[in-house]
Amino acid sequence: MANTLLEMKHITKKFPGVKALDDVSFSVTEGEIHALVGENGAGKSTLMNILSGIYPYPTYDGDIIYDGKICHFHTIKDSEKLGIVIIHQELALVPLLTIGENMFLGNERGRKNKIDWGETYEKAADLLKMVGLKESPHTLIKDLGIGKQQLVEIAKALGKKVRLLILDEPTASLNDTEARALLDLLLAFKKKGMTSILISHKLNEVSYVADKITVIRDGTVIQNFDTAKEKPKEDTIISAMVGRTLTDRFPKRTPHIGTVKFEIKDWCVNHPVYEGVKVCDHINLNVRKGEVVGISGLMGAGRTELAMSVFGKSYGSNIQGKLFINGKETEIPNVRSAIKQGLAYATEDRKGNGLILSESICRNTTAARPSRIAHHNIVDFDLENKYTKEMITEMHTKCSSVREFVENLSGGNQQKVLLGKWLFAEPDILILDEPTRGIDVGAKYEIYCIINKMVGQGKSVIFISSEMPEILGMCDRIYVMNEGKIVGELQGSRATQESIMSLIINSSKGAR
């Protein structure tokens, strides 16, 4: 019989005004993959932060028993010494350091106060191969997309003597193919005896790899599933997570599509660092009033680079091409001009580019358009509170007050604040880059409803996502990108995962 590697008994954790965990007991068997699921703010990440020492003893009540011994972790180093390594949903990499430097930061290779750079980069290259990343370990982190940065974090964790690996939404930034490769990697680690705890909102992934599933709701364990005995249906897990049944993952919408609202022609963008390298190559696309247009493609296809370059030229160099709003050619030289022209861009990197984590929900919500709450450059704080409360209600954001710091929110609730910020700006054209990354199924549905409400008002939405089901479930038309080019356009009603992948694969063959 397998040994119990971890027991967390009667864990209770309180924050000001909130009981995040209420008498939670949780156990993990050695050599298994144990999934931890629940809505945003349910307490999943808080529980794992206690386990890893981020919330140190004795700031919580209860016991951690690891390998048969009661443990009191005061820092993350204490848990890492025992082989417990956590990879957070929010990445913790230094942008101006190389991949190799990041991998061994705090865990340097060498001896006698001297770093062995040869060994550092050699070992980094080996770890990159393990996660399927082809980049050189000398590449700077800032030159990687968010998905590749996630793989660097995983490779970094493997560089430590891991016995229990905790992954918080590890595939949130990856497309289906890359996510499956990562999950297969976890299964390979399992065969070698590694134990994993997986926090994920993607229930198909949970079903694929998990030996056991624990559902947490409102800081309490609701249900445990042993998949070896019987694999639960997704609807059963969802019902336990949200306390209700979701009959349809994507809300119904009757499209009322009007004239072309936004269009780009022959749009070209060069890489900001590597001179002459095109990341967007003669792209033509448009979106009409009342329409949701999807952009699908593999990681590195150029979707985010396209979106950022259009949004006030906030990415890239030597940007060329024409941009039209309501049929009129328009110049948008910077972000301020983009906002004035009715554009909004909700970035995939909420921590780095989307939010000011050390500021309140209020300040973040009104940051994109402060003129709505100011008169003669004087902020009306009552008005700011009023609008923020409206956004919190509309987005169903879990928080103690509008003045709570964003860094204290769960990743999913931070995402809601980011979307609320751009809805507050009242845009006519909203570019959403991975808007449901790290968000549970219930919250996803709420965001889909908000998107439908916007296009129902005649606004236009460009929807970038690595999740094929939501691209197919939400979009009226779909552009497919590969290697910086548009390689196909499909009507949403006729598109399938197979037809999208076929366009990508055939375009790659043609490029050889």
GUKOL-490571 format. One record per residue (C-alpha): x, y, z. Coordinates in steps of 0.25 Angstrom, whole numbers, padded with zeros to 4 digits, always signed. Example, Ala and Ser with C-alpha at 12.3 -4.5 7.8 and 13.67 -1.06 7.14 Angstrom:
# residues 2
+0049-0018+0031+0055-0004+0029
//
This chain:
# residues 512
+0000+0000+0000+0005+0014-0004+0010+0023+0007+0003+0036+0011+0014+0047+0007+0006+0059+0012-0005+0062+0022-0011+0076+0025-0020+0075+0037-0030+0085+0041-0024+0097+0034-0031+0110+0037-0025+0123+0031-0031+0137+0033-0028+0150+0026-0034+0164+0030-0049+0162+0029-0048+0149+0022-0047+0134+0026-0039+0128+0014-0039+0114+0020-0048+0108+0030-0043+0095+0036-0038+0089+0023-0032+0075+0024-0024+0070+0011-0015+0058+0009-0007+0053-0003-0001+0039-0005+0013+0037-0010+0015+0036-0025+0001+0041-0029-0004+0053-0036-0014+0060-0027-0023+0071-0033-0028+0083-0025-0040+0090-0032-0050+0100-0028-0055+0114-0032-0046+0127-0031-0044+0131-0017-0048+0117-0012-0035+0116-0004-0027+0106-0013-0015+0115-0015-0015+0120+0000-0015+0105+0004-0002+0103-0004+0004+0116+0000+0003+0110+0015+0009+0097+0010+0021+0104+0003+0024+0114+0015+0019+0126+0007+0009+0128+0019+0019+0124+0030+0016+0117+0043+0009+0121+0052+0000+0131+0043-0010+0119+0042-0016+0109+0051-0014+0094+0048-0003+0084+0045+0005+0080+0033+0010+0066+0034+0021+0063+0023+0027+0049+0022+0022+0046+0036+0027+0058+0043+0020+0071+0047+0027+0082+0040+0027+0097+0043+0031+0105+0030+0035+0119+0033+0040+0122+0019+0039+0116+0005+0054+0111+0007+0049+0102+0018+0040+0095+0009+0049+0094-0002+0060+0087+0006+0050+0076+0008+0047+0075-0007+0034+0083-0007+0034+0093-0019+0023+0102-0024+0021+0108-0037+0012+0120-0036+0001+0124-0046+0008+0138-0046+0022+0136-0051+0034+0140-0043+0045+0142-0053+0054+0154-0055+0052+0160-0069+0066+0165-0071+0073+0152-0067+0075+0140-0077+0068+0127-0076+0080+0121-0070+0082+0132-0059+0067+0131-0055+0067+0116-0054+0078+0116-0044+0075+0129-0037+0077+0126-0022+0082+0112-0026+0094+0116-0033+0104+0105-0039+0118+0106-0034+0127+0106-0022+0135+0116-0013+0126+0128-0016+0129+0126-0031+0118+0123-0041+0121+0113-0051+0115+0119-0063+0118+0107-0072+0111+0097-0063+0099+0107-0061+0096+0108-0076+0099+0093-0079+0089+0089-0068+0079+0099-0072+0080+0094-0087+0077+0080-0081+0065+0085-0073+0059+0093-0085+0060+0080-0093+0051+0073-0082+0040+0083-0084+0041+0084-0099+0046+0098-0100+0056+0100-0112+0061+0114-0108+0076+0116-0104+0078+0117-0089+0085+0130-0092+0072+0137-0097+0067+0148-0088+0053+0145-0081+0047+0159-0087+0049+0153-0101+0040+0141-0098+0025+0141-0098+0017+0138-0086+0015+0123-0090+0029+0120-0091+0032+0127-0078+0023+0117-0072+0031+0106-0077+0044+0113-0072+0038+0113-0058+0035+0098-0059+0049+0095-0064+0054+0104-0052+0046+0095-0042+0052+0083-0048+0066+0088-0045+0063+0086-0030+0062+0073-0023+0047+0072-0025+0039+0061-0017+0026+0068-0017+0023+0078-0028+0012+0088-0027+0007+0094-0040-0003+0106-0039-0010+0107-0053+0002+0102-0061-0005+0101-0074-0012+0114-0073-0003+0121-0084-0002+0108-0093-0010+0104-0105-0016+0090-0105-0004+0083-0111+0006+0089-0102-0003+0087-0090-0004+0072-0094+0011+0071-0095+0013+0077-0081+0002+0067-0075+0010+0056-0081+0022+0061-0075+0015+0060-0061+0011+0046-0064+0026+0043-0068+0030+0049-0054+0020+0041-0047+0026+0028-0053+0039+0032-0047+0032+0034-0033+0030+0049-0033+0017+0053-0026+0010+0065-0031-0002+0075-0027-0009+0081-0039-0017+0093-0037-0025+0095-0050-0038+0100-0055-0037+0092-0068-0045+0080-0064-0042+0072-0076-0027+0073-0072-0031+0069-0058-0038+0057-0063-0026+0053-0072-0015+0052-0061-0021+0053-0047-0022+0040-0038-0030+0048-0028-0038+0061-0028-0041+0070-0016-0052+0081-0018-0051+0093-0009-0062+0103-0008-0062+0116+0000-0050+0111+0008-0056+0097+0012-0054+0083+0006-0067+0080-0001-0063+0066-0008-0052+0056-0011-0052+0048-0023-0043+0035-0025-0042+0034-0041-0036+0020-0039-0050+0015-0034-0059+0024-0043-0056+0036-0052-0066+0047-0048-0072+0054-0060-0068+0068-0062-0083+0073-0059-0082+0066-0045-0068+0073-0042-0074+0087-0047-0086+0085-0038-0077+0082-0026-0069+0094-0029-0079+0105-0032-0091+0099-0024-0100+0099-0036-0101+0092-0049-0097+0099-0062-0105+0094-0073-0097+0101-0084-0083+0106-0084-0085+0117-0094-0097+0126-0093-0106+0127-0105-0105+0139-0114-0113+0143-0126-0103+0152-0134-0107+0165-0140-0094+0169-0148-0093+0182-0154-0083+0190-0163-0068+0189-0161-0063+0196-0149-0048+0193-0149-0039+0188-0159-0024+0187-0162-0017+0185-0176-0003+0180-0179+0001+0181-0164+0015+0178-0162+0023+0178-0149+0038+0175-0146+0043+0169-0134+0048+0180-0124+0061+0173-0121+0065+0164-0133+0066+0174-0145+0059+0170-0158+0051+0158-0151+0037+0160-0155+0027+0156-0144+0014+0160-0152+0015+0159-0167+0005+0167-0176-0007+0164-0167-0021+0167-0172-0033+0166-0163-0046+0173-0159-0056+0173-0148-0071+0178-0150-0080+0185-0140-0087+0174-0131-0077+0163-0135-0067+0155-0127-0055+0151-0136-0045+0141-0131-0031+0139-0133-0026+0125-0132-0012+0119-0133+0000+0112-0126+0009+0119-0116+0018+0128-0123+0009+0130-0135+0009+0145-0133-0005+0148-0127-0001+0156-0115+0010+0163-0123-0001+0167-0133-0011+0172-0122+0000+0180-0115+0005+0187-0128-0009+0191-0131-0012+0196-0118-0003+0209-0119+0009+0202-0124+0012+0197-0110+0021+0186-0116+0030+0184-0128+0038+0193-0137+0037+0198-0151+0022+0196-0151+0016+0198-0165+0002+0197-0170-0012+0204-0170-0022+0204-0159-0036+0208-0160-0047+0212-0150-0061+0213-0156-0055+0213-0170-0046+0225-0167-0031+0223-0168-0026+0226-0154-0012+0228-0147-0011+0223-0133+0004+0226-0129+0002+0223-0114-0006+0216-0103-0013+0229-0099-0017+0232-0113-0023+0217-0114-0031+0219-0102-0037+0232-0108-0040+0225-0121-0049+0215-0113-0039+0204-0113-0036+0195-0101-0026+0184-0099-0027+0174-0087-0013+0168-0087-0010+0153-0084+0001+0157-0074-0008+0164-0063+0003+0164-0053+0014+0170-0062+0006+0180-0071-0009+0179-0067-0010+0183-0052-0002+0191-0042-0002+0180-0031+0002+0190-0020-0010+0199-0022-0025+0197-0018-0036+0191-0027-0041+0206-0028-0029+0211-0034-0027+0200-0044-0041+0200-0048-0041+0215-0052-0026+0216-0057-0029+0215-0072-0039+0226-0072-0037+0235-0059-0045+0246-0066-0058+0239-0063-0056+0241-0048-0048+0255-0048-0053+0269-0049-0042+0280-0053-0032+0269-0049-0037+0267-0035-0042+0252-0033-0056+0250-0027-0053+0238-0018-0068+0236-0015-0070+0235-0030-0058+0226-0031-0064+0217-0020-0077+0217-0027-0072+0212-0041-0063+0202-0035-0074+0196-0027-0082+0195-0039-0071+0187-0046-0068+0178-0035-0083+0175-0035-0084+0173-0050-0071+0164-0050-0075+0156-0037-0061+0160-0031-0058+0154-0018-0051+0164-0009-0053+0170+0005-0055+0185+0000-0052+0194-0012-0039+0199-0005-0033+0185-0004-0020+0184-0010-0020+0176-0023-0008+0167-0019-0016+0161-0008-0027+0156-0018-0026+0142-0024-0021+0141-0039-0035+0139-0044-0041+0151-0037-0029+0160-0041-0033+0156-0056-0047+0161-0053-0041+0174-0048-0033+0175-0061-0046+0173-0069-0053+0183-0060-0043+0193-0063-0045+0193-0078-0060+0192-0077-0059+0205-0069-0052+0211-0080-0064+0209-0089-0057+0205-0101-0064+0202-0115-0053+0192-0119-0048+0182-0108-0036+0173-0110-0036+0162-0101-0023+0154-0100-0026+0141-0092-0037+0147-0084-0041+0134-0076-0026+0130-0073-0026+0124-0059-0041+0126-0057-0051+0115-0052-0063+0110-0061-0073+0119-0053-0065+0131-0055-0063+0128-0069-0078+0128-0072-0079+0141-0065-0069+0147-0074-0075+0141-0087-0088+0148-0083-0081+0161-0082-0075+0159-0096-0089+0156-0101-0094+0168-0094-0084+0177-0101-0086+0172-0115-0101+0173-0112-0099+0188-0110-0092+0189-0124-0078+0188-0119-0067+0180-0125-0058+0169-0119-0045+0163-0123-0044+0150-0115-0030+0143-0114-0030+0130-0107-0021+0117-0107-0034+0109-0103-0040+0104-0115-0054+0101-0109-0056+0116-0105-0051+0121-0118-0061+0111-0125-0072+0114-0115-0071+0129-0114-0067+0135-0128-0075+0139-0140-0062+0138-0149-0048+0132-0146-0035+0137-0152-0024+0126-0151-0010+0131-0149+0003+0123-0151+0018+0129-0151+0013+0143-0152+0003+0142-0163-0012+0140-0165-0013+0126-0171-0028+0125-0171-0042+0131-0168-0053+0122-0163-0068+0125-0160-0070+0121-0145-0082+0113-0148-0074+0104-0158-0061+0104-0151-0055+0091-0143-0043+0088-0136-0038+0080-0147-0040+0091-0158-0032+0101-0150-0021+0091-0147-0021+0087-0162-0019+0102-0166-0007+0103-0157-0001+0090-0161-0002+0092-0176+0003+0106-0175+0016+0101-0167+0018+0090-0178+0017+0101-0189+0027+0110-0182+0038+0099-0182
//
